[in-house]
Amino acid sequence: MERTTRKTIAYCAPFVVWTVLMTLLPKTAEAYAIRAAATAVAGIASFVALKRMRAEPDPRDCGAREMPGWTAADVAIGIAAGLFVFAFWVAPAPFAWYQTWLVMPVGRIAEPASPSPFDPSVCGWLLTWAKIIGSAFVIAPAEEVFFRSFLYRWVQMDKNGWTSAPLSRFNANAFAWTVGLFACEHAEFAVAAACGAVYGILAIRRSLKCAVCAHVTTNLVLGIYVVYFGHWNFW
């Protein structure tokens, strides 16, 4: 199989598995745990495949140069940005105009399921923690790799393929597509667009790992916040 095709599959497989299972499975805590586990398996397999491909470097491939090792600065900036995104995500929630016009479905305030299927009194703490962990450590990295590293570079693709497009090069068209599609994936589309822009800037100006760290931080803190305060509308 051609190297670019193998790399495309590795970058996209976790997110595709997540999206397909989200469509097929019911919206229950048990189904979420299955989806998170399947996506984690796909992510591990993709990581192993990419690691093997790095052992056979391609001079046209920017991937190795876009994935430096973890640095303290990237972690610190990622955590700080993730906390900012969390605060920005929850801040407008009390306003009716926001819930009516900037959250899907547009035009009315959606009533969250009561009780929430993820409430530990309903599903048990094991499945509640599966939701928190899956949201933070499974889907957040999968989304960053797909949107920020694959899709952003795929939109810039030239005759050498998407892997030759550097992540560190700002491209307004690719940035807009990435932010827009990321926003469409979320019910809170307006704040999701702003938050996707933050993650995108981190990926371009710092590294993909910095963006991953920020997204993991946001989802982890949001999950703990949701469970502690019972604000299930965010899930």
C-alpha positions in Angstrom: 0.0 0.0 0.0 1.3 3.5 -0.9 2.9 5.3 2.1 0.6 8.3 1.8 -2.5 6.1 1.8 -1.2 4.2 4.9 -0.5 7.5 6.7 -4.0 8.9 5.8 -5.6 5.8 7.3 -3.5 6.1 10.4 -4.4 9.8 10.9 -8.1 9.3 10.2 -9.0 5.9 11.6 -9.6 6.9 15.2 -11.8 9.8 14.3 -13.7 7.8 11.7 -14.3 4.9 14.2 -15.6 7.4 16.7 -17.9 9.1 14.2 -19.3 5.9 12.7 -20.0 4.4 16.1 -21.6 7.6 17.4 -24.0 7.4 14.4 -24.8 3.7 14.9 -24.9 3.2 18.6 -27.6 4.5 21.0 -26.9 7.5 23.2 -26.3 5.5 26.4 -23.4 5.4 28.9 -22.7 1.8 27.9 -22.5 2.7 24.2 -20.2 5.6 24.9 -17.8 3.2 26.7 -17.8 0.9 23.8 -17.2 3.8 21.4 -14.3 5.1 23.5 -12.7 1.7 23.8 -13.0 1.0 20.0 -11.5 4.4 19.3 -8.7 3.9 21.7 -7.8 0.6 20.0 -7.8 2.4 16.6 -5.6 5.1 18.1 -3.1 2.7 19.5 -2.9 0.9 16.2 -2.5 4.1 14.3 0.3 5.3 16.7 2.2 2.0 16.2 1.8 2.3 12.4 3.0 5.9 12.3 6.0 5.0 14.5 7.0 2.3 12.1 6.7 4.7 9.1 9.0 7.2 10.9 11.6 4.5 10.8 11.6 4.8 7.0 11.8 8.6 6.5 10.5 10.3 3.4 12.2 13.6 2.6 8.9 15.0 1.3 7.1 14.1 4.5 6.8 16.9 7.0 5.3 14.6 9.7 8.5 13.8 11.6 9.4 17.5 11.8 5.9 18.4 13.0 5.9 16.0 15.9 8.8 17.1 18.2 9.1 15.6 21.7 7.1 16.9 24.6 8.5 20.1 26.1 7.7 21.8 29.4 6.7 24.9 27.5 4.3 23.1 25.3 2.7 21.4 28.3 2.4 24.6 30.3 1.0 26.6 27.4 -1.4 23.7 26.5 -2.7 23.5 30.0 -3.2 27.2 30.3 -4.9 27.4 26.9 -7.1 24.4 27.8 -8.3 26.1 31.0 -9.0 29.3 29.1 -11.1 27.3 26.5 -13.0 25.5 29.4 -13.9 28.9 30.9 -14.9 30.3 27.6 -17.0 27.2 26.8 -19.1 27.4 30.0 -19.3 31.2 30.5 -22.2 32.0 28.1 -24.3 29.0 29.1 -26.6 30.9 31.5 -27.8 33.3 28.8 -31.0 32.4 27.1 -30.0 34.1 23.8 -26.9 32.0 23.6 -28.8 28.7 24.3 -31.5 29.7 21.7 -29.4 31.0 18.8 -25.8 29.7 19.2 -26.5 26.1 20.2 -28.1 23.4 18.1 -31.0 23.2 17.5 -31.2 26.9 16.6 -34.4 28.7 17.6 -35.3 26.9 20.8 -33.6 25.9 24.0 -32.9 22.1 24.0 -33.9 20.3 27.2 -31.2 17.9 28.4 -32.2 14.4 29.2 -33.3 14.1 32.8 -31.8 12.2 34.5 -28.6 12.2 32.4 -27.6 8.7 31.2 -24.1 9.6 32.5 -25.2 10.5 36.0 -23.5 8.0 38.3 -26.8 7.4 40.1 -28.1 6.1 36.7 -25.1 4.3 35.2 -22.7 3.9 38.0 -19.4 5.6 38.6 -17.4 3.2 36.3 -19.4 4.4 33.2 -19.3 8.0 34.4 -15.5 7.8 34.6 -15.5 6.1 31.2 -17.2 9.2 29.8 -14.7 11.5 31.4 -11.7 9.5 30.3 -13.0 8.9 26.8 -13.8 12.5 26.3 -10.4 13.7 27.5 -7.9 11.0 26.6 -9.5 9.3 23.6 -11.6 11.7 21.4 -9.6 14.9 22.2 -6.3 13.5 20.7 -8.3 11.8 17.9 -9.9 15.1 16.9 -6.6 17.1 17.1 -4.8 14.6 14.9 -7.7 14.5 12.4 -8.6 18.2 12.2 -5.4 20.0 13.0 -2.8 17.7 11.5 -4.6 15.8 8.7 -7.4 18.0 7.5 -5.5 21.3 7.8 -2.7 19.9 5.6 -5.0 18.0 3.3 -6.8 21.2 2.3 -3.3 22.6 1.3 -2.4 19.5 -0.7 -0.2 19.9 -3.7 1.2 17.5 -6.3 3.4 15.9 -3.5 0.3 15.0 -1.4 -0.9 16.3 1.9 2.0 15.0 3.9 4.3 17.5 2.3 2.3 20.5 3.6 3.9 21.8 6.8 1.6 22.2 9.8 3.6 25.2 10.9 2.6 27.2 7.8 -0.5 29.3 8.3 -3.0 29.0 5.5 -6.2 31.0 5.9 -8.4 28.8 3.7 -7.3 25.6 5.4 -7.7 27.2 8.8 -11.2 28.3 8.0 -12.2 24.9 6.8 -10.8 23.2 9.9 -12.4 25.6 12.3 -15.8 25.4 10.5 -16.0 21.6 10.3 -14.8 21.3 13.9 -17.6 23.7 14.9 -20.2 21.7 12.9 -19.3 18.6 15.0 -20.5 20.3 18.2 -24.0 21.4 19.3 -22.4 24.5 20.8 -21.2 25.5 17.3 -20.3 29.2 18.1 -18.0 28.6 21.0 -16.7 25.4 19.3 -15.5 27.6 16.4 -13.7 29.9 18.7 -12.1 27.1 20.7 -11.2 25.3 17.5 -9.4 28.4 16.4 -7.4 28.4 19.7 -6.4 24.8 19.2 -5.5 25.5 15.6 -3.2 28.4 16.5 -1.5 26.3 19.1 -0.8 23.6 16.6 0.5 26.0 14.0 2.6 28.3 16.3 3.7 25.7 18.9 3.1 22.0 18.0 0.4 19.5 17.5 1.2 18.1 21.0 0.6 21.5 22.5 -2.9 21.5 20.9 -3.5 18.0 22.1 -2.5 19.0 25.6 -4.9 21.9 25.5 -7.8 19.9 24.2 -7.2 17.1 26.8 -7.2 19.7 29.6 -10.4 21.3 28.4 -12.3 18.1 28.2 -11.0 16.7 31.4 -11.8 19.8 33.4 -15.2 20.1 31.7 -16.0 16.5 32.6 -15.1 17.0 36.2 -17.1 20.2 36.3 -20.2 18.6 34.7 -20.2 15.7 37.2 -19.4 17.8 40.3 -22.1 20.5 39.6 -24.5 18.3 37.7 -24.5 20.5 34.6 -25.3 17.6 32.3 -26.3 19.9 29.4 -22.6 20.1 28.4 -22.6 16.3 27.8 
